[in-house]
C-alpha cells in the first residue's frame, strides 16, 4: 500500500498494484484497474517514487531482476 493525500487533505492508502495510470493535468489523478479515480496532492514523480519504494519493500523488484537474469543466462 502507498499513502497519498487527497485534494481535501485527508490521507488515503491505496494498493499500488491496482494502479493503472497516473496523470497530472494539473492535479494528479490516479486511476485504478477498477476504473475508480483518486485526485491527490502529490506530483506524478512523487507517486512513482512511492510505488517503487513499495515494490522494493515487498520484494517484487528483486524477484523481477533475478527472473530477468535467469532468462538471460
HELIX and SHEET records of a PDB file:
HELIX    1   1 UNK A   16  UNK A   18  5                                   3    
HELIX    2   2 UNK A   44  UNK A   57  1                                  14    
HELIX    3   3 UNK A   60  UNK A   72  1                                  13    
SHEET    1   A 2 UNK A   2  UNK A   5  0                                        
SHEET    2   A 2 UNK A  11  UNK A  14 -1                                        
SHEET    1   B 3 UNK A  19  UNK A  24  0                                        
SHEET    2   B 3 UNK A  28  UNK A  32 -1                                        
SHEET    3   B 3 UNK A  37  UNK A  40 -1                                        
END                                                                             
